[in-house]
Amino acid sequence: MLLDQKPLYRKIIIVWYDSEAVCFLTLIFLLAVFVFAYFGIQTALYTPEYQTYVWIPGTVAGMSIGVMISITIRLIRRFFQQREK
């Protein structure tokens, strides 16, 4: 049995976790994580016992920057797609 490609009651599903508000809240949270990691890097660099562990907050900072860039690209694409319509 083939599925109907155009069902009668088709609704557009709005995904709550991909809304603009949640994206902006995630960006704010990730900025706080980056600041926390930055202070961790500074503390690890100034404390001789912890200098070998500077990679841990560095990794956290790098991952938070990566996700922030990804979300920012998503928001920019969404802005230009809405502007075209």
C-alpha positions as CSV (number, residue, x, y, z in Angstrom):
1,M,0.0,0.0,0.0
2,L,1.5,3.4,-1.0
3,L,1.5,6.3,1.3
4,D,-0.5,9.3,0.3
5,Q,2.0,12.1,-0.5
6,K,-0.6,14.9,0.1
7,P,-2.6,13.9,3.1
8,L,-5.7,15.9,3.9
9,Y,-4.7,17.1,7.4
10,R,-1.1,18.1,6.9
11,K,0.3,20.5,9.4
12,I,3.6,22.2,9.6
13,I,5.5,20.9,12.6
14,I,7.3,23.6,14.6
15,V,10.1,22.1,16.5
16,W,10.5,23.8,19.9
17,Y,14.2,23.1,20.3
18,D,15.0,24.8,17.0
19,S,13.1,28.0,17.6
20,E,14.9,31.4,17.6
21,A,14.3,31.9,21.3
22,V,15.9,28.6,22.3
23,C,18.8,29.3,19.9
24,F,19.4,32.7,21.5
25,L,19.2,31.2,25.0
26,T,21.7,28.5,24.0
27,L,24.0,31.2,22.7
28,I,23.9,33.0,26.0
29,F,24.5,29.8,27.9
30,L,27.4,28.9,25.7
31,L,28.9,32.3,26.2
32,A,28.8,31.7,29.9
33,V,30.5,28.3,29.4
34,F,33.2,30.0,27.3
35,V,33.8,32.6,30.0
36,F,34.0,29.8,32.6
37,A,36.5,27.9,30.5
38,Y,38.5,31.1,29.9
39,F,38.9,31.6,33.6
40,G,39.8,27.9,33.9
41,I,42.6,28.4,31.3
42,Q,43.9,31.5,33.1
43,T,43.9,29.6,36.5
44,A,45.6,26.6,35.0
45,L,48.3,28.8,33.4
46,Y,49.1,30.7,36.5
47,T,49.2,27.6,38.8
48,P,52.3,25.5,38.1
49,E,50.7,22.3,39.4
50,Y,47.8,22.6,36.9
51,Q,49.6,23.7,33.8
52,T,49.5,20.2,32.4
53,Y,45.7,20.2,32.6
54,V,45.2,23.4,30.6
55,W,43.9,21.3,27.8
56,I,40.6,20.5,29.7
57,P,39.2,24.0,29.8
58,G,40.8,24.7,26.4
59,T,38.7,21.8,25.0
60,V,35.6,23.1,26.7
61,A,36.2,26.6,25.3
62,G,36.8,25.2,21.8
63,M,33.7,23.1,21.8
64,S,31.5,26.0,23.1
65,I,32.9,28.3,20.3
66,G,32.2,25.5,17.7
67,V,28.6,25.2,18.8
68,M,28.1,29.0,19.0
69,I,29.4,29.3,15.4
70,S,27.1,26.5,14.3
71,I,24.0,28.1,15.9
72,T,24.9,31.5,14.5
73,I,25.2,30.1,11.0
74,R,21.8,28.4,11.5
75,L,20.2,31.7,12.6
76,I,21.8,33.6,9.7
77,R,20.5,31.1,7.2
78,R,17.0,31.2,8.7
79,F,17.0,35.0,8.6
80,F,17.9,35.1,4.9
81,Q,15.3,32.3,4.1
82,Q,12.6,34.3,5.8
83,R,13.7,37.5,4.1
84,E,13.3,35.8,0.6
85,K,9.7,34.8,1.3
